Amino acid sequence: MTNKVKLDCGVIWIHDRILINEMSEGALLDVKANRKILKIGRENFGDDFFGYISHRINSYAVNPMVYHESAEHPQLKAIAVVSKDPLTRETARLEQQFYTNKNSFEIFSSLEEAIVWMKEHLAGYSKVKSVKE
């Protein structure tokens, strides 16, 4: 099931344990907007782990400080950036330097690839698996 949450700066799609963000053209993903997104994750997934996909269909700015705060979030386990534009993917590689858990930050040219990677990555963080161990 997929739900949609409208924000001032874009739209969040909630799918399984994944937040898919589509920012508006010219928007700014700053710390305040990032906190709203992380709150949506907590509200929808509770104590369970989740991932975040930035589906960059529009051009917008990102404050790199959001990655420091996101890396500290206990339930957020992975970030993916999706864009067909080579310049946008290059910008994402620079942003990746600000995210301290670099093994959990990947860049893709299709949303489908990102979702598959995210589901595989999150499978290693299953709450059910933790309880059995």
ROVEXVEX-183209 format. One line per 2 residues: number of its first residue (from 1); their letters; for each residue x, y, z of N, C-alpha, C, O. Coordinates in steps of 0.05 Angstrom, whole numbers, plus 5000, padded with zeros to 4 digits. Layout:
BEGIN
NUM) a) X/Y/Z/X/Y/Z/X/Y/Z/X/Y/Z; ...;
***
This chain:
BEGIN
1) mt) 5017/4976/5000/5000/5000/5000/5018/5025/5000/5038/5026/5014; 5010/5044/4984/5026/5069/4982/5008/5093/4991/4986/5096/4980;
3) nk) 5018/5109/5009/5005/5133/5018/5021/5157/5008/5045/5155/5003; 5007/5179/5006/5020/5204/4997/5016/5226/5018/4994/5230/5028;
5) vk) 5038/5240/5024/5037/5262/5043/5048/5287/5029/5070/5286/5019; 5032/5308/5028/5040/5332/5015/5055/5350/5036/5045/5353/5058;
7) ld) 5077/5360/5027/5093/5379/5043/5094/5406/5029/5087/5407/5005; 5103/5427/5042/5106/5453/5029/5127/5451/5007/5125/5465/4987;
9) cg) 5146/5433/5010/5169/5432/4991/5167/5408/4971/5185/5405/4955; 5146/5392/4973/5143/5369/4955/5124/5349/4965/5105/5355/4980;
11) vi) 5128/5324/4957/5110/5302/4963/5126/5278/4973/5148/5273/4962; 5116/5265/4994/5128/5240/5004/5109/5217/4998/5086/5218/5004;
13) wi) 5120/5197/4985/5105/5172/4980/5114/5152/5001/5138/5148/5005; 5096/5139/5015/5103/5120/5036/5096/5092/5025/5073/5086/5019;
15) hd) 5117/5076/5022/5114/5050/5009/5131/5030/5025/5155/5033/5028; 5117/5009/5035/5130/4989/5052/5146/5004/5074/5134/5019/5090;
17) ri) 5171/5000/5076/5188/5014/5096/5205/5035/5082/5228/5039/5090; 5194/5047/5062/5210/5066/5046/5194/5093/5043/5171/5093/5036;
19) li) 5208/5115/5047/5198/5141/5041/5210/5150/5014/5234/5150/5011; 5193/5157/4995/5202/5166/4969/5195/5195/4967/5171/5202/4967;
21) ne) 5215/5212/4966/5210/5241/4965/5214/5252/4937/5233/5247/4924; 5194/5268/4929/5195/5283/4904/5192/5312/4911/5170/5322/4915;
23) ms) 5215/5326/4912/5215/5354/4919/5205/5371/4895/5207/5363/4872; 5193/5394/4902/5183/5413/4882/5207/5427/4868/5228/5430/4880;
25) eg) 5202/5435/4844/5222/5450/4829/5230/5475/4844/5213/5491/4853; 5257/5479/4848/5267/5503/4861/5265/5503/4892/5273/5522/4904;
27) al) 5256/5481/4903/5253/5479/4932/5280/5476/4946/5300/5472/4933; 5280/5479/4972/5304/5475/4988/5299/5453/5009/5280/5456/5025;
29) ld) 5314/5432/5008/5313/5412/5029/5332/5421/5051/5356/5416/5049; 5321/5434/5071/5337/5444/5093/5332/5427/5118/5317/5407/5117;
31) vk) 5345/5434/5140/5342/5418/5165/5313/5417/5174/5304/5396/5183; 5299/5439/5172/5271/5439/5181/5254/5420/5164/5238/5404/5175;
33) an) 5257/5420/5138/5242/5402/5120/5250/5373/5125/5234/5355/5125; 5276/5369/5130/5286/5342/5135/5274/5331/5161/5268/5307/5163;
35) rk) 5272/5348/5181/5259/5339/5207/5231/5330/5202/5221/5311/5215; 5216/5344/5185/5189/5336/5179/5188/5309/5165/5172/5292/5171;
37) il) 5207/5305/5147/5209/5279/5133/5215/5256/5153/5203/5235/5151; 5234/5261/5170/5241/5240/5190/5218/5235/5209/5214/5212/5217;
39) ki) 5203/5256/5215/5179/5252/5232/5158/5235/5218/5145/5218/5231; 5155/5239/5192/5136/5222/5177/5145/5193/5179/5129/5175/5181;
41) gr) 5172/5188/5177/5182/5161/5180/5175/5149/5207/5166/5127/5208; 5180/5164/5228/5173/5155/5255/5143/5149/5258/5135/5129/5270;
43) en) 5127/5168/5248/5098/5165/5250/5087/5140/5235/5068/5128/5243; 5099/5134/5212/5090/5112/5196/5102/5085/5202/5090/5064/5198;
45) fg) 5127/5085/5211/5141/5060/5216/5147/5054/5245/5158/5033/5251; 5140/5073/5263/5145/5069/5291/5174/5064/5297/5192/5080/5289;
47) dd) 5180/5042/5311/5208/5035/5318/5221/5018/5297/5244/5011/5300; 5207/5012/5275/5219/4996/5254/5238/5012/5237/5235/5037/5236;
49) ff) 5256/4999/5224/5276/5012/5207/5263/5020/5180/5245/5007/5171; 5274/5041/5168/5263/5049/5142/5285/5062/5126/5307/5068/5135;
51) gy) 5279/5065/5100/5298/5078/5081/5285/5102/5068/5261/5106/5069; 5302/5118/5056/5294/5143/5043/5305/5144/5015/5329/5141/5010;
53) is) 5287/5149/4996/5295/5152/4968/5288/5181/4959/5265/5189/4961; 5308/5195/4949/5304/5221/4938/5301/5218/4908/5321/5213/4894;
55) hr) 5276/5220/4898/5271/5216/4870/5272/5244/4857/5253/5260/4858; 5295/5250/4845/5301/5277/4836/5291/5282/4808/5307/5282/4789;
57) in) 5265/5285/4805/5253/5291/4779/5253/5321/4774/5250/5330/4751; 5256/5337/4795/5258/5366/4793/5285/5375/4804/5299/5361/4818;
59) sy) 5293/5400/4796/5317/5411/4806/5312/5427/4832/5294/5443/4833; 5327/5421/4853/5324/5434/4878/5350/5434/4893/5369/5419/4886;
61) av) 5352/5449/4915/5376/5451/4931/5374/5435/4956/5353/5430/4967; 5398/5425/4965/5399/5409/4990/5420/5422/5008/5443/5426/5000;
63) np) 5412/5427/5032/5431/5436/5053/5446/5411/5062/5433/5393/5073; 5472/5409/5059/5486/5384/5066/5484/5377/5096/5489/5354/5103;
65) mv) 5476/5395/5113/5473/5389/5141/5450/5369/5146/5450/5356/5167; 5432/5365/5127/5411/5346/5131/5423/5317/5133/5411/5300/5146;
67) yh) 5445/5313/5120/5457/5286/5120/5469/5279/5147/5468/5256/5155; 5480/5299/5160/5491/5294/5187/5468/5286/5206/5471/5267/5221;
69) es) 5447/5301/5205/5424/5295/5223/5411/5268/5215/5403/5252/5232; 5409/5263/5189/5397/5237/5180/5414/5214/5189/5403/5193/5196;
71) ae) 5441/5217/5188/5459/5195/5196/5455/5188/5225/5461/5165/5234; 5446/5207/5241/5443/5203/5270/5415/5191/5277/5411/5182/5299;
73) hp) 5397/5190/5258/5370/5180/5263/5371/5149/5266/5381/5135/5249; 5361/5139/5289/5365/5110/5295/5349/5091/5276/5358/5068/5273;
75) ql) 5327/5100/5265/5312/5082/5248/5318/5084/5218/5313/5066/5202; 5330/5107/5210/5337/5110/5181/5362/5095/5175/5384/5101/5186;
77) ka) 5360/5075/5158/5383/5057/5153/5396/5060/5125/5417/5049/5121; 5383/5075/5107/5395/5077/5080/5382/5101/5065/5359/5108/5070;
79) ia) 5398/5112/5048/5389/5134/5031/5397/5127/5002/5419/5117/4997; 5379/5132/4984/5384/5129/4955/5376/5154/4941/5356/5167/4948;
81) vv) 5391/5162/4921/5384/5185/4903/5380/5174/4875/5395/5158/4865; 5358/5183/4863/5351/5173/4836/5349/5197/4818/5335/5216/4823;
83) sk) 5364/5196/4796/5363/5217/4775/5374/5205/4749/5394/5190/4749; 5362/5213/4727/5372/5206/4701/5393/5226/4692/5409/5220/4673;
85) dp) 5394/5249/4705/5413/5270/4697/5441/5266/4709/5444/5264/4733; 5461/5264/4691/5489/5260/4701/5498/5281/4720/5513/5275/4740;
87) lt) 5491/5306/4716/5500/5328/4734/5487/5325/4762/5500/5329/4782; 5462/5317/4762/5449/5313/4788/5461/5289/4803/5464/5290/4827;
89) re) 5468/5268/4789/5481/5245/4802/5509/5253/4812/5517/5244/4834; 5523/5270/4798/5549/5280/4807/5546/5297/4832/5562/5294/4851;
91) ta) 5525/5313/4833/5520/5329/4857/5514/5310/4881/5522/5316/4903; 5499/5289/4875/5493/5270/4896/5518/5257/4907/5520/5251/4931;
93) rl) 5538/5252/4890/5563/5241/4899/5577/5260/4919/5590/5251/4938; 5575/5286/4914/5586/5305/4933/5570/5305/4959/5582/5306/4981;
95) eq) 5544/5303/4957/5527/5302/4981/5534/5277/4998/5532/5278/5022; 5540/5256/4984/5547/5231/4997/5569/5234/5018/5570/5220/5038;
97) qf) 5587/5253/5013/5610/5257/5031/5601/5267/5058/5615/5264/5078; 5577/5279/5060/5566/5289/5085/5551/5268/5101/5545/5273/5124;
99) yt) 5545/5246/5089/5530/5225/5102/5550/5205/5114/5564/5192/5098; 5552/5202/5140/5573/5187/5153/5572/5157/5148/5592/5143/5149;
101) nk) 5548/5147/5142/5546/5118/5136/5545/5114/5106/5525/5108/5094; 5569/5118/5093/5571/5118/5064/5562/5092/5051/5554/5092/5027;
103) ns) 5564/5069/5065/5556/5044/5053/5526/5042/5050/5516/5024/5037; 5512/5061/5062/5483/5061/5061/5472/5084/5044/5449/5092/5048;
105) fe) 5488/5094/5026/5480/5117/5009/5488/5109/4980/5512/5106/4974; 5468/5104/4964/5473/5096/4936/5459/5114/4917/5439/5128/4924;
107) if) 5468/5115/4892/5458/5132/4871/5449/5115/4848/5464/5097/4839; 5425/5120/4837/5414/5104/4816/5402/5122/4794/5397/5145/4798;
109) ss) 5399/5110/4770/5387/5125/4749/5357/5118/4745/5343/5130/4729; 5348/5097/4760/5319/5090/4758/5308/5085/4786/5322/5074/4804;
111) le) 5283/5093/4790/5269/5088/4815/5267/5059/4821/5269/5050/4844; 5262/5043/4801/5258/5014/4805/5284/5001/4817/5283/4985/4835;
113) ea) 5307/5009/4806/5333/4999/4816/5336/5007/4845/5345/4991/4862; 5330/5032/4852/5333/5042/4879/5315/5027/4899/5323/5020/4921;
115) iv) 5290/5021/4890/5272/5007/4908/5282/4978/4913/5281/4969/4936; 5291/4965/4892/5302/4938/4896/5325/4938/4915/5326/4922/4934;
117) wm) 5344/4956/4911/5368/4958/4929/5359/4964/4957/5369/4952/4976; 5340/4983/4960/5331/4991/4987/5318/4967/5001/5324/4963/5025;
119) ke) 5301/4953/4988/5288/4930/5001/5309/4909/5009/5307/4898/5031; 5328/4904/4992/5349/4885/4999/5366/4895/5023/5372/4880/5041;
121) hl) 5372/4921/5023/5388/4933/5044/5372/4932/5071/5384/4925/5091; 5347/4939/5070/5331/4939/5095/5325/4911/5105/5320/4908/5129;
123) ag) 5326/4891/5088/5321/4864/5098/5340/4856/5120/5334/4839/5137; 5364/4867/5119/5384/4861/5139/5378/4874/5166/5392/4868/5186;
125) ys) 5359/4892/5167/5352/4906/5192/5324/4899/5202/5313/4914/5218; 5314/4876/5194/5287/4868/5202/5285/4865/5232/5302/4853/5245;
127) kv) 5264/4877/5244/5259/4874/5273/5254/4845/5279/5263/4835/5300; 5240/4830/5262/5235/4802/5267/5261/4787/5269/5264/4770/5286;
129) ks) 5280/4793/5251/5306/4779/5252/5320/4785/5278/5332/4767/5290; 5319/4810/5288/5332/4818/5312/5321/4803/5336/5336/4795/5354;
131) vk) 5294/4798/5336/5282/4784/5359/5291/4755/5359/5294/4743/5381; 5294/4742/5336/5301/4714/5334/5330/4709/5342/5337/4688/5352;
133) e) 5347/4729/5338/5376/4725/5344/5383/4725/5373/5406/4722/5380;
***
